[in-house]
Amino acid sequence: MNKRSKGKVFEEIAEKYLLRKNYKILFKNFFSRYGEIDIIALDRENNLVFIEVKGRNSLNYGRGEESITTKKIKSLIKTAQYFLYKYPDIEYNSIRFDVISIFEDKINHIENAFYME
């Protein structure tokens, strides 16, 4: 299985997890010229959540959340800003960036993993 196929599997696991937590999925794999956001959703409190999904089949290179670089964070923030520009009519209370890290059958959901300045 190639890297893209593995990523899709992890994103599907994350999506099912979020749906069980009563999140409303708005977009999956939202692209801009700045990058991609894996999942964009509204949580139970109507917060707009931009979610990066990282999965691992082994821990040889660390946990998924450890692989998110400053460059990746900047890319996610710019993509989120573009999303907000493109969809100004979406109503939400606040904005949050989460990371969902998956290894084996464990899901680590890190809320407020980083902030938009």
N, C-alpha and C positions, 0 to 999 in steps of 0.2 A: 504494500500500500504506500503510495507516494505521500509527500508532506501535505499537499492540498486535501487529499482524501482523509487523512488522519485529522486534519483541522476541522473538516466538516463533521466528522463523527463527534469530536469534542464539543463543537458548537451545538449540535443536536442534543447532546447530554445536558449542556448548560441551559438550552431553551426549555427542555422538559422540566428541569429543576426550577427555573424561574416561573413557569406556568403553575407548578405546584404551589409556589409561594404567592400566587395571585397577581403576578406581573402581567401587564398587557404588552405584548411584543408589537412594536411599531414597525421596525425595520431590521433586517438581517443583512449583513455584509454591505453596509452603506459606504459607497466609494466617493472620494473627491480627489482632486489633483494632489492633495496633501497626504492622503492615505486612506485607510479603511477602518471602520468601527464594526466589530463583529455583531453586536446586538445593541439596539436602541429600544428602550422600553419605558413604560410608566409603572412605578411601584404602587403598592396599596395606598400610599399617602399622596399619590399623584405627583411624585417627583420624577423628573426626566432623568433617566439613568443611561449613561453611555458605558457599555460593558466590553472589556477586552477579555477574551477567553484564551487561556493557555493550558494545554494538555501535555502530559508526559507519559511515555511508556516505560521510562526508567528514570532514576534520579542521578544518572552519571553526570549530567550537566546542571544539576540543581533543580529546585522546584520551579514550576511555571512562572510564578509571580516574580521570581528572582531574575528572569530574563527580560523584564521590561526596562528598557534603557531610558535615559533622559531624552534622547532623540525620538524614541517611540512615544513618550508622553507628549512631547511637543507636537508630534504628528497627530495624535489623538485629539488634542485640544484644538488645533487648527481645523481638523475635520469636523469637530463638534461645533465650532463657530460657524463654519460653512453650513452645516445642517440647520442651525438656528436662523441663519440668514435665508436659507431656501424654504424653510417651513415656519414662518413667523406666526401662523395661526394656531399652532399646537399650544394648548393650555397646560400649564404645569406650575407647581409651587416652587420648586427649586431644582437645581441641576447637581448631578452627582456622577463621579467616575468610579466604577467598580471594576474589580478583577475577579474572574472566576478561574481558579486553578484546579485542574483535574489530574489525579494520579490514581490508577487502579480504580477502586470503587469509592474513593474519597473526593468530595467536592469542598473546596475551600473558597468561600465567598467573602471577599474583602470589600466592604463598603467604604466609600470615601478613600479609595486607594491613593488618590492625588487630587489636586485642586486646579481649577482654571484661574489664572491670575488676571 
